[in-house]
Amino acid sequence: MKNRIIVLIVGFGVLIGACKTEKKEDTSETPVVSEQAIVGKEVTYTTESTTMKGFLAYDEAIKEKRPGILVVHEWWGHNDYTRERARMLAELGYTALAVDMYGDGKQANHPDDAGKFSGMVMQNIDEAKARFKSALKLLKSQPSVDSTEIAAIGYCFGGSVVLTMANAGEDLDAVAAFHSGVQLPIMPNKDLKAKVLVCNGAADPFVSAESVVAYKAAMDGIEADYKYIAYEEAQHAFTSKEADSLGQKFSLPLAYQEKADKESWTELQELLNNTFNK
């Protein structure tokens, strides 16, 4: 009986030892996940005539320099939506600057004001260039940015801005436009160096079929590196979750579409990955 008890005790000890060893092995295989430290801060920059208020976002945990990306707002102006996109880019490992094309952080509360503000910018292309160049200079000067790797994205009015600036020959490696007009103040020409992505809604009444045909013809004519996507049933502002409420408030054909929003964001990531070899 005594020998039997000793055997049981020894066996139990071996079992405990085996369990401890197995647990130790499991712990050693647990992956170490690095934490992000997204920083967002307000910045001010100027042209000779205008003071602009932007928003800079980057991951402080990343020590090496990285590509910089300008984010240009919808016709409503520099708002929380633009800043959120900048933060999303920072989470992907970029430094992003949400720019202010209207000046003084001005925002529109009504479509009439939005049309007026955006028109004042696009009808004065020299001033538009000056404001864009000032933002570009600020972004390139950031310690976290590799000034040789720069892209720009824009929404609605902002999409037209980045496409126009790329056509004007600005120092951009890639541009992406979402629910953007393509009848531009400066149409595609040999000055265009950037890779281009345009993500529009097939049901967007603000983007005419004729303008799309003309834009594609111009891009094909210069053998541009571009991709044009028209998402089925997607309307204007399909990436903005506030589109439905704004559409109802102002009787405008605006609508959020989750599928097109997610797919277009994936397309953007692929563009940036391919451009910057990430």
Backbone bond lengths (Angstrom), bond angles and torsions (degrees), N, CA, C in turn:
res aa  C-N    CA-C-N  psi(-1)  N-CA   C-N-CA  omega(-1)  CA-C   N-CA-C  phi
1 M - - - 1.470 - - 1.508 110.61 -
2 K 1.329 115.55 -43.73 1.460 120.50 179.97 1.515 110.02 -61.78
3 N 1.343 116.28 -43.97 1.468 119.76 179.76 1.521 111.32 -62.79
4 R 1.341 115.58 -35.24 1.461 120.14 -179.83 1.518 110.74 -65.96
5 I 1.333 115.85 -40.34 1.475 120.18 179.31 1.516 110.12 -64.26
6 I 1.328 116.07 -42.13 1.473 120.47 -179.83 1.525 110.00 -61.70
7 V 1.326 116.25 -42.70 1.469 120.39 179.38 1.515 110.87 -61.92
8 L 1.341 115.72 -42.60 1.475 119.79 179.25 1.522 111.47 -63.31
9 I 1.330 116.83 -42.30 1.464 121.10 -179.98 1.515 110.41 -63.58
10 V 1.330 116.84 -45.26 1.463 121.21 179.25 1.515 110.53 -61.88
11 G 1.344 115.31 -43.73 1.465 119.89 179.73 1.506 111.95 -62.48
12 F 1.332 116.44 -42.02 1.465 121.27 178.43 1.515 110.80 -63.30
13 G 1.350 116.69 -39.00 1.467 121.43 178.51 1.509 111.35 -64.80
14 V 1.335 116.54 -40.81 1.462 120.33 178.42 1.521 110.16 -63.43
15 L 1.356 116.42 -40.89 1.464 121.00 179.64 1.512 111.27 -62.53
16 I 1.333 117.71 -44.31 1.474 121.63 177.85 1.516 110.35 -61.03
17 G 1.355 115.36 -44.12 1.464 119.73 179.49 1.513 111.51 -60.13
18 A 1.332 116.29 -40.14 1.461 120.65 -179.83 1.512 110.68 -65.83
19 C 1.345 116.09 -40.86 1.471 120.29 179.05 1.514 111.16 -63.94
20 K 1.313 116.24 -41.92 1.462 120.03 179.77 1.514 110.72 -63.48
21 T 1.323 116.15 -42.33 1.469 120.07 179.97 1.511 110.73 -62.73
22 E 1.356 116.26 -43.31 1.462 120.45 -179.21 1.513 110.75 -63.75
23 K 1.316 118.54 -41.98 1.462 123.23 178.98 1.508 111.37 -62.42
24 K 1.319 117.26 -39.93 1.460 122.39 179.99 1.523 110.77 -63.57
25 E 1.343 115.48 -40.81 1.460 119.53 179.37 1.514 111.40 -65.08
26 D 1.349 117.82 -40.64 1.465 121.75 179.03 1.519 111.21 -61.85
27 T 1.342 116.12 -42.11 1.463 121.26 -179.11 1.517 111.04 -63.98
28 S 1.320 116.66 -39.22 1.466 120.42 -177.30 1.522 111.79 -67.16
29 E 1.342 116.77 -23.04 1.450 120.42 -178.00 1.521 113.10 -90.34
30 T 1.337 117.82 -3.52 1.465 120.99 179.90 1.522 110.01 -66.67
31 P 1.339 118.96 123.94 1.465 120.66 -178.17 1.522 111.64 -68.53
32 V 1.312 115.22 145.90 1.460 121.05 177.66 1.522 108.49 -92.03
33 V 1.315 117.75 120.25 1.454 122.84 -178.33 1.524 109.39 -101.06
34 S 1.337 116.46 120.76 1.465 119.62 179.98 1.518 109.23 -76.82
35 E 1.296 117.00 139.92 1.457 122.19 -178.58 1.517 110.66 -86.75
36 Q 1.326 115.58 142.80 1.448 120.30 175.26 1.514 109.53 -87.10
37 A 1.308 115.34 154.39 1.456 121.21 176.89 1.525 107.30 -135.65
38 I 1.335 115.50 76.65 1.458 120.65 -176.07 1.532 109.98 -73.63
39 V 1.317 114.16 124.41 1.459 121.48 178.23 1.525 108.33 -107.27
40 G 1.304 116.93 133.97 1.459 121.66 174.57 1.515 109.51 -128.93
41 K 1.310 116.85 127.38 1.461 118.51 -178.65 1.528 111.82 -145.14
42 E 1.311 114.97 149.11 1.454 121.24 178.77 1.524 109.93 -77.97
43 V 1.322 115.66 141.59 1.463 120.86 178.65 1.526 108.78 -134.41
44 T 1.316 115.22 152.32 1.459 121.17 178.90 1.522 108.62 -122.50
45 Y 1.323 116.50 137.94 1.454 121.24 177.90 1.527 107.78 -146.57
46 T 1.318 117.12 166.17 1.464 119.19 -170.49 1.529 113.34 -140.96
47 T 1.333 113.57 160.04 1.455 121.78 161.74 1.529 105.19 -111.58
48 E 1.306 117.66 -172.57 1.458 119.44 179.00 1.526 112.33 -64.97
49 S 1.337 116.11 -23.92 1.463 119.09 -174.49 1.522 114.89 -120.58
50 T 1.336 117.80 -9.27 1.468 119.88 -170.82 1.519 111.96 -137.86
51 T 1.329 115.06 138.06 1.460 121.48 171.55 1.519 108.21 -101.78
52 M 1.311 116.10 130.40 1.460 120.74 -176.84 1.523 111.01 -120.11
53 K 1.322 115.20 148.08 1.457 121.58 -176.66 1.530 109.21 -118.78
54 G 1.322 116.01 110.01 1.449 121.36 -178.42 1.512 112.72 -110.13
55 F 1.330 115.15 -174.24 1.463 121.61 -178.88 1.519 108.39 -142.02
56 L 1.328 116.16 123.52 1.458 122.61 -176.67 1.521 109.75 -106.73
57 A 1.339 116.43 133.90 1.471 121.16 179.55 1.516 109.80 -133.62
58 Y 1.353 116.04 137.37 1.462 121.20 178.18 1.520 109.31 -161.51
59 D 1.327 115.18 163.60 1.462 121.48 179.05 1.528 108.48 -94.63
60 E 1.317 115.26 111.95 1.461 121.24 -177.49 1.524 112.47 -68.20
61 A 1.336 116.73 -19.87 1.466 120.49 -179.38 1.525 111.88 -73.37
62 I 1.326 117.41 -19.59 1.466 121.55 177.54 1.520 108.40 -85.52
63 K 1.305 116.60 123.00 1.468 120.19 -174.90 1.526 113.14 -92.84
64 E 1.327 117.61 -29.49 1.460 119.15 -177.79 1.532 110.72 -81.45
65 K 1.323 115.18 161.88 1.458 120.40 176.34 1.524 109.84 -68.64
66 R 1.311 115.85 153.47 1.460 121.31 -176.42 1.526 110.26 -143.60
67 P 1.340 118.23 167.15 1.466 119.76 177.53 1.537 111.51 -61.51
68 G 1.317 115.19 150.17 1.455 121.27 176.79 1.521 110.28 -109.78
69 I 1.327 115.74 145.24 1.460 120.44 -177.47 1.528 110.70 -132.98
70 L 1.327 116.20 127.00 1.463 121.71 173.45 1.523 108.26 -86.00
71 V 1.333 116.36 140.13 1.459 122.17 177.50 1.521 108.02 -122.06
72 V 1.338 116.43 116.96 1.460 120.44 -176.52 1.526 110.13 -105.76
73 H 1.303 115.10 132.19 1.467 124.03 -171.30 1.528 114.70 -71.58
74 E 1.332 114.60 166.29 1.458 122.32 172.15 1.533 109.41 -70.21
75 W 1.328 115.61 179.82 1.466 118.06 -178.30 1.529 112.61 -68.35
76 W 1.336 117.83 -10.19 1.463 120.63 176.13 1.528 111.86 -71.38
77 G 1.327 118.12 -18.05 1.455 121.66 -179.53 1.521 112.64 105.66
78 H 1.325 115.23 178.34 1.466 122.17 -179.11 1.527 108.98 -68.15
79 N 1.340 116.29 107.80 1.460 120.29 -175.42 1.527 111.31 -134.12
80 D 1.330 115.88 -170.82 1.461 120.65 -177.22 1.525 112.24 -63.79
81 Y 1.325 117.13 -31.88 1.458 120.26 179.69 1.536 110.16 -61.34
82 T 1.323 116.13 -45.55 1.465 120.77 179.47 1.520 110.51 -62.39
83 R 1.317 116.39 -41.35 1.464 120.65 179.88 1.523 111.70 -66.09
84 E 1.324 116.23 -37.01 1.459 119.72 178.66 1.525 110.96 -64.23
85 R 1.321 117.42 -39.47 1.467 120.40 176.73 1.535 110.73 -64.50
86 A 1.319 116.17 -36.82 1.467 119.45 177.12 1.527 110.16 -63.78
87 R 1.325 117.07 -42.32 1.469 120.69 177.80 1.534 110.67 -63.21
88 M 1.324 117.19 -40.50 1.461 120.49 179.40 1.529 111.15 -62.04
89 L 1.312 116.23 -37.34 1.471 120.02 176.82 1.526 110.73 -68.99
90 A 1.336 116.65 -36.97 1.460 120.29 177.06 1.528 110.28 -63.20
91 E 1.321 117.19 -37.20 1.465 121.30 177.63 1.524 111.63 -65.70
92 L 1.326 116.60 -24.30 1.470 121.12 177.34 1.531 111.87 -84.70
93 G 1.332 116.20 -4.01 1.463 119.09 176.48 1.513 115.04 103.71
94 Y 1.342 118.02 11.46 1.458 121.51 178.64 1.523 110.34 -104.64
95 T 1.313 115.98 165.04 1.462 120.58 166.98 1.518 106.51 -101.25
96 A 1.315 117.31 125.46 1.462 121.10 -174.54 1.523 110.95 -122.12
97 L 1.317 115.38 138.17 1.463 122.00 176.35 1.517 108.96 -117.47
98 A 1.326 116.87 112.68 1.458 121.86 172.92 1.524 106.82 -79.56
99 V 1.323 116.35 115.63 1.463 120.29 -170.81 1.518 111.32 -91.14
100 D 1.319 114.40 170.30 1.465 122.84 178.99 1.524 107.26 -125.81
101 M 1.326 116.70 101.94 1.462 119.89 -178.67 1.524 112.99 -86.23
102 Y 1.343 117.83 -13.84 1.462 120.13 -178.41 1.524 113.18 -91.38
103 G 1.325 116.75 -26.03 1.459 120.89 -178.54 1.517 112.37 94.71
104 D 1.342 116.16 141.30 1.467 123.78 179.04 1.528 112.86 59.59
105 G 1.344 116.87 21.83 1.458 119.74 179.74 1.521 112.95 66.03
106 K 1.309 117.12 23.38 1.464 122.31 -173.98 1.523 111.41 -64.16
107 Q 1.348 115.90 137.69 1.455 121.88 178.34 1.527 109.87 -126.44
108 A 1.315 115.45 152.33 1.462 121.24 178.71 1.527 109.48 -100.38
109 N 1.320 116.73 134.95 1.461 121.82 177.99 1.522 112.56 -102.61
110 H 1.337 115.45 -3.09 1.468 120.33 -178.94 1.530 108.30 -145.96
111 P 1.331 117.64 146.83 1.464 119.89 179.82 1.525 113.84 -55.64
112 D 1.319 117.29 -32.63 1.464 119.54 178.95 1.522 110.81 -61.75
113 D 1.352 115.44 -43.06 1.467 119.96 178.29 1.531 110.62 -68.86
114 A 1.328 116.38 -39.42 1.462 120.39 179.45 1.523 110.64 -61.22
115 G 1.316 116.39 -44.26 1.453 120.50 178.37 1.517 111.90 -63.62
116 K 1.330 115.58 -39.22 1.462 120.58 178.80 1.526 111.26 -65.37
117 F 1.335 116.68 -47.73 1.469 120.85 -177.85 1.525 111.69 -64.19
118 S 1.344 115.81 -46.34 1.470 119.15 -177.89 1.520 110.70 -67.83
119 G 1.331 116.36 -36.91 1.458 120.19 178.61 1.513 112.75 -63.96
120 M 1.315 116.06 -38.07 1.466 120.47 179.34 1.528 111.08 -63.24
121 V 1.319 116.64 -33.03 1.467 120.29 179.17 1.523 110.59 -76.13
122 M 1.323 117.13 -51.83 1.463 120.81 -173.07 1.531 112.58 -72.75
123 Q 1.319 117.29 -21.50 1.459 120.02 177.82 1.527 112.80 -86.71
124 N 1.325 115.95 -8.11 1.463 121.12 175.63 1.519 107.10 -123.30
125 I 1.325 115.31 77.25 1.460 120.60 -169.97 1.521 112.46 -63.87
126 D 1.312 117.98 -29.65 1.465 120.07 178.68 1.524 110.92 -66.12
127 E 1.329 116.70 -41.72 1.470 119.94 177.50 1.520 110.29 -69.03
128 A 1.328 116.85 -38.08 1.466 120.20 177.06 1.524 110.28 -59.91
129 K 1.324 116.39 -44.42 1.463 120.68 177.69 1.520 111.27 -60.76
130 A 1.325 116.37 -42.89 1.462 120.45 -178.50 1.527 110.96 -62.02
131 R 1.319 116.79 -42.57 1.464 120.32 -179.93 1.532 111.18 -67.78
132 F 1.312 115.63 -40.69 1.464 119.84 178.69 1.524 110.57 -66.03
133 K 1.314 116.87 -44.78 1.467 120.93 179.94 1.525 111.54 -61.72
134 S 1.327 116.59 -37.25 1.464 120.13 179.26 1.528 110.63 -64.82
135 A 1.329 116.56 -42.07 1.466 120.31 176.67 1.523 110.87 -64.90
136 L 1.319 116.04 -41.31 1.464 121.15 179.16 1.525 111.20 -61.55
137 K 1.319 116.28 -42.40 1.461 121.32 179.08 1.524 110.57 -62.93
138 L 1.330 116.51 -43.06 1.463 120.78 179.16 1.526 110.73 -62.48
139 L 1.334 116.59 -44.83 1.466 120.08 -179.29 1.522 111.01 -61.82
140 K 1.324 116.39 -46.16 1.469 119.96 -178.89 1.522 112.76 -62.89
141 S 1.321 117.08 -26.35 1.471 120.93 -176.88 1.527 113.46 -80.77
142 Q 1.330 117.55 -8.40 1.458 120.43 -177.31 1.528 111.51 -69.41
143 P 1.334 117.67 136.75 1.477 121.30 -179.36 1.525 113.42 -58.57
144 S 1.324 116.88 -26.16 1.467 120.49 -177.27 1.521 113.07 -86.59
145 V 1.334 117.75 -1.34 1.468 121.02 -171.87 1.521 112.16 -108.59
146 D 1.326 114.76 134.99 1.463 121.71 168.14 1.530 106.16 -84.06
147 S 1.314 116.93 106.62 1.464 121.36 -172.39 1.523 113.52 -66.78
148 T 1.328 117.48 -8.22 1.466 120.60 177.82 1.530 111.79 -91.82
149 E 1.334 116.97 -2.20 1.462 121.08 -178.68 1.528 109.45 -128.34
150 I 1.328 116.21 97.16 1.459 121.11 -173.65 1.529 110.48 -133.85
151 A 1.324 115.92 137.15 1.460 122.14 175.28 1.525 108.70 -132.49
152 A 1.319 116.34 169.61 1.463 121.17 176.88 1.519 109.13 -144.11
153 I 1.324 115.93 139.50 1.458 120.65 175.16 1.518 108.53 -128.21
154 G 1.330 115.91 156.45 1.454 118.72 -179.95 1.507 112.20 -155.58
155 Y 1.315 115.40 155.93 1.453 123.18 -177.00 1.525 110.22 -120.06
156 C 1.356 115.52 130.11 1.460 120.17 178.13 1.528 109.46 57.52
157 F 1.321 118.17 -118.41 1.465 122.14 174.46 1.521 110.99 -50.76
158 G 1.332 116.62 -42.79 1.458 121.31 -178.72 1.517 112.85 -64.07
159 G 1.339 116.37 -32.37 1.453 119.36 175.62 1.515 111.61 -64.85
160 S 1.330 115.92 -42.21 1.469 120.22 177.01 1.523 110.67 -63.22
161 V 1.337 116.46 -35.93 1.465 120.72 179.11 1.524 110.71 -63.32
162 V 1.337 117.68 -50.79 1.467 119.04 -175.33 1.524 111.38 -68.35
163 L 1.338 117.46 -35.23 1.462 119.62 176.71 1.522 110.71 -65.37
164 T 1.328 115.73 -41.13 1.466 120.38 179.64 1.525 110.99 -65.13
165 M 1.326 116.85 -43.06 1.462 120.49 -179.00 1.528 111.25 -66.97
166 A 1.316 116.58 -36.06 1.462 119.51 175.46 1.525 110.17 -64.72
167 N 1.333 116.80 -41.74 1.463 120.94 178.32 1.527 111.84 -66.29
168 A 1.337 115.78 -25.25 1.465 120.65 178.50 1.523 111.95 -80.92
169 G 1.335 116.44 -2.35 1.460 120.48 176.56 1.510 115.47 88.25
170 E 1.355 116.96 18.29 1.464 118.89 178.40 1.534 110.23 -62.54
171 D 1.328 115.04 155.61 1.467 122.02 -174.86 1.530 110.18 -75.68
172 L 1.327 116.25 79.19 1.456 122.82 -178.24 1.521 109.31 -129.71
173 D 1.326 116.14 135.31 1.455 120.37 178.01 1.521 111.75 -84.07
174 A 1.335 116.36 -30.68 1.462 120.71 -179.39 1.516 109.35 -154.57
175 V 1.329 115.78 149.78 1.463 121.04 173.23 1.523 108.70 -136.50
176 A 1.333 115.38 148.02 1.464 120.91 176.89 1.522 108.53 -135.50
177 A 1.327 115.91 132.78 1.459 121.79 -179.53 1.526 109.56 -121.58
178 F 1.338 115.83 134.83 1.457 121.82 -179.29 1.527 109.48 -118.89
179 H 1.323 115.96 134.88 1.474 123.93 -174.19 1.528 110.73 35.12
180 S 1.331 112.72 61.52 1.467 121.22 -172.98 1.521 111.91 -117.79
181 G 1.323 115.21 143.91 1.450 119.48 170.45 1.519 110.09 -67.38
182 V 1.327 117.22 150.24 1.463 120.80 -179.81 1.530 111.71 -122.46
183 Q 1.314 115.96 8.80 1.471 120.83 170.52 1.523 105.31 -94.03
184 L 1.328 116.73 96.82 1.456 122.67 -162.71 1.531 113.05 -109.42
185 P 1.338 116.45 155.88 1.469 120.19 176.31 1.520 112.87 -60.01
186 I 1.331 115.37 -34.08 1.473 121.53 173.95 1.519 106.59 -124.87
187 M 1.309 116.23 112.70 1.462 120.66 -178.00 1.532 110.18 -83.12
188 P 1.312 117.92 164.28 1.478 121.30 -179.03 1.519 112.44 -52.84
189 N 1.329 114.80 136.50 1.467 121.49 179.95 1.522 108.09 -154.11
190 K 1.295 117.08 -177.42 1.465 121.67 -175.27 1.533 114.07 -64.72
191 D 1.327 117.24 -12.47 1.464 119.52 177.39 1.530 111.90 -75.53
192 L 1.329 117.37 -14.91 1.460 121.49 -178.96 1.526 110.14 -70.84
193 K 1.334 116.36 121.37 1.469 122.00 179.33 1.524 111.99 -113.93
194 A 1.314 117.06 -22.12 1.460 121.84 -172.08 1.521 113.07 -77.58
195 K 1.339 115.30 152.41 1.450 120.77 165.33 1.521 107.20 -72.56
196 V 1.325 116.69 144.36 1.464 119.82 -172.81 1.529 111.07 -127.93
197 L 1.344 114.41 135.26 1.461 122.03 172.77 1.526 107.81 -125.83
198 V 1.333 116.28 127.48 1.461 121.20 174.66 1.518 108.13 -122.05
199 C 1.335 115.92 121.44 1.463 122.08 179.49 1.525 108.67 -116.99
200 N 1.315 116.80 106.26 1.454 121.86 -177.37 1.516 111.08 -122.78
201 G 1.325 115.04 166.24 1.452 120.60 176.55 1.521 110.41 -91.92
202 A 1.308 116.82 134.32 1.467 120.15 179.12 1.523 111.64 -66.74
203 A 1.351 116.77 -20.58 1.462 121.11 -179.73 1.523 112.09 -106.37
204 D 1.323 116.64 24.97 1.468 121.67 -179.35 1.527 109.58 -87.15
205 P 1.342 118.38 109.50 1.465 120.19 -177.93 1.520 113.65 -71.80
206 F 1.347 117.29 -12.15 1.456 120.62 179.44 1.533 112.23 -81.44
207 V 1.325 116.43 -12.50 1.460 121.20 179.72 1.527 108.08 -115.05
208 S 1.306 116.60 102.36 1.459 120.11 -175.46 1.524 111.55 -73.58
209 A 1.320 115.23 151.33 1.464 120.69 178.18 1.524 110.82 -61.57
210 E 1.350 116.23 -36.21 1.459 120.71 179.88 1.528 111.58 -63.65
211 S 1.347 115.93 -40.20 1.467 119.16 -179.74 1.519 111.34 -67.55
212 V 1.325 117.34 -34.63 1.470 121.54 178.35 1.526 110.24 -67.17
213 V 1.324 116.34 -44.10 1.466 120.59 178.61 1.528 110.15 -60.38
214 A 1.331 116.76 -44.94 1.465 121.17 -179.18 1.527 111.20 -65.08
215 Y 1.342 116.51 -40.59 1.467 120.65 179.81 1.520 111.19 -64.55
216 K 1.327 116.40 -47.61 1.469 119.87 179.89 1.527 111.26 -62.28
217 A 1.323 116.02 -38.93 1.464 119.82 179.04 1.520 110.75 -63.06
218 A 1.332 116.11 -40.58 1.464 120.18 179.09 1.526 111.00 -66.88
219 M 1.324 116.48 -40.53 1.464 120.32 178.84 1.528 111.36 -67.43
220 D 1.321 116.31 -41.49 1.465 120.21 177.96 1.523 110.80 -65.63
221 G 1.327 115.33 -34.61 1.463 119.96 -177.99 1.514 113.64 -64.26
222 I 1.328 116.78 -27.62 1.475 120.06 178.95 1.529 110.67 -105.39
223 E 1.335 116.31 7.84 1.471 122.56 -179.68 1.528 111.13 55.66
224 A 1.324 115.31 46.26 1.464 121.07 -178.87 1.527 110.83 -70.69
225 D 1.326 115.01 152.77 1.461 122.15 175.70 1.528 106.33 -89.84
226 Y 1.332 117.10 96.58 1.464 119.28 -174.44 1.520 112.22 -146.21
227 K 1.336 113.72 163.17 1.464 121.63 175.71 1.521 107.71 -139.55
228 Y 1.313 116.13 126.22 1.467 121.58 178.25 1.519 108.39 -115.29
229 I 1.339 115.68 123.66 1.462 121.12 -178.72 1.527 108.96 -121.23
230 A 1.324 116.29 132.97 1.468 122.23 173.97 1.528 107.93 -118.27
231 Y 1.318 116.72 110.30 1.459 121.19 -176.54 1.527 110.90 -80.46
232 E 1.323 115.33 129.41 1.460 120.79 -177.36 1.526 111.85 -58.85
233 E 1.317 115.19 133.34 1.465 124.41 175.33 1.528 113.55 65.67
234 A 1.316 118.46 1.79 1.464 120.68 179.12 1.526 110.05 -79.27
235 Q 1.326 115.81 133.54 1.450 121.78 179.79 1.527 110.51 -100.38
236 H 1.324 115.29 -173.08 1.453 118.92 -179.58 1.531 110.01 -65.89
237 A 1.342 115.46 146.85 1.478 123.17 177.65 1.526 112.37 65.35
238 F 1.334 117.82 32.38 1.463 121.21 -175.09 1.521 113.69 -65.52
239 T 1.327 119.45 -13.04 1.475 120.68 179.17 1.525 112.88 -91.28
240 S 1.324 117.48 -8.95 1.473 121.01 -174.59 1.524 111.21 -101.96
241 K 1.322 116.31 124.42 1.463 121.09 -179.98 1.533 112.06 -71.07
242 E 1.305 117.23 -12.53 1.461 120.78 176.85 1.529 112.28 -90.63
243 A 1.328 116.49 -1.78 1.462 120.41 -174.68 1.530 112.27 -60.01
244 D 1.332 117.28 -42.14 1.462 119.99 -177.21 1.528 111.81 -62.00
245 S 1.334 115.99 -47.44 1.467 119.14 -178.06 1.527 111.25 -67.40
246 L 1.332 117.30 -38.18 1.461 120.19 178.06 1.528 111.05 -68.37
247 G 1.326 115.68 -37.85 1.456 119.45 177.29 1.516 112.07 -62.11
248 Q 1.323 116.27 -42.96 1.464 120.76 179.00 1.531 111.07 -68.05
249 K 1.314 115.77 -40.48 1.462 120.14 -177.39 1.522 112.20 -63.57
250 F 1.340 116.07 -40.98 1.458 119.99 -174.42 1.535 113.61 -111.49
251 S 1.337 116.45 11.26 1.469 121.41 -179.99 1.528 111.59 53.57
252 L 1.331 114.87 50.82 1.457 121.64 179.15 1.530 110.03 -116.52
253 P 1.327 118.22 150.30 1.471 121.72 -179.75 1.524 111.64 -78.84
254 L 1.326 116.23 67.97 1.461 122.89 179.65 1.523 108.56 -114.82
255 A 1.329 117.09 141.06 1.460 119.55 178.72 1.520 110.22 -162.00
256 Y 1.316 115.35 135.43 1.461 121.03 174.87 1.519 109.13 -78.22
257 Q 1.334 116.68 139.42 1.461 121.52 173.50 1.522 108.26 -132.73
258 E 1.306 116.03 109.02 1.466 121.40 -174.68 1.522 112.30 -57.75
259 K 1.323 116.82 -43.31 1.462 120.49 -177.30 1.531 110.83 -60.18
260 A 1.319 116.64 -49.31 1.460 120.58 -179.05 1.526 111.10 -67.21
261 D 1.325 116.26 -35.82 1.464 120.44 177.98 1.519 110.50 -60.79
262 K 1.320 117.25 -50.86 1.464 121.10 -177.65 1.527 111.94 -67.50
263 E 1.327 116.09 -42.16 1.461 118.99 -178.65 1.529 111.51 -66.48
264 S 1.314 117.34 -38.33 1.465 119.81 179.70 1.526 111.06 -69.94
265 W 1.332 117.50 -33.55 1.470 120.26 176.95 1.534 110.00 -67.44
266 T 1.316 116.85 -36.81 1.464 120.85 175.45 1.523 110.53 -64.65
267 E 1.324 116.73 -41.10 1.463 121.21 177.24 1.527 110.46 -60.88
268 L 1.325 116.53 -40.45 1.464 119.84 177.96 1.516 110.88 -62.05
269 Q 1.317 116.76 -45.67 1.462 120.14 -179.99 1.522 111.24 -60.29
270 E 1.316 116.73 -39.85 1.471 119.84 178.42 1.527 110.62 -65.08
271 L 1.324 116.86 -41.24 1.466 120.59 177.17 1.522 110.83 -59.23
272 L 1.328 116.34 -48.02 1.461 120.41 -178.20 1.528 111.47 -66.77
273 N 1.329 116.46 -41.18 1.467 120.21 178.09 1.524 111.27 -60.93
274 N 1.319 116.26 -44.59 1.464 120.61 -179.39 1.519 112.04 -68.47
275 T 1.326 115.42 -35.84 1.472 119.61 -178.24 1.520 111.76 -72.09
276 F 1.321 115.49 -41.73 1.466 119.60 -174.39 1.522 112.88 -105.93
277 N 1.332 117.70 9.13 1.472 122.99 176.43 1.515 112.21 53.97
278 K 1.319 115.68 46.73 1.470 119.40 -179.33 1.530 110.94 -88.95
